[in-house]
Amino acid sequence: MTIDVTGAGFVLTKALRGEVRRRVLLAMSRFGPEVQGVTASLAEARNPLGGVDQRCRVRVRLQSGLVLRAEAMNGIIATAVDRSVAHLALLVAEALDGGAVRRRPATALRRRGSVE
């Protein structure tokens, strides 16, 4: 499995690159040879309320040729990486199990007391 890490808008240090690679490897290693490669793109995005958010976009290519993507934003880059990689692992598990991963029904996502 190849893991590529790129950065835009800030300096991508060797330590940060290694940490992102480690987190991706921890999440994807359970899928073994099914995962062909992972690309992680880190960037700073302007927040409309002021300030800067950290964004992590991850993309995985499976042996079947399927490409899956996930993205997360947070004020802390480590949290953005963790969230995007965790979501990607869920997508990979679902794709490999043929959609057998259980999700909450859409009705459970509605807020209490909402009128529709």
Beta strands, then each sheet from edge to edge (+ up, - down):
strand 1: 2-8
strand 2: 35-46
strand 3: 52-62
strand 4: 67-74
sheet 1: 1+ 2+ 3- 4+
end
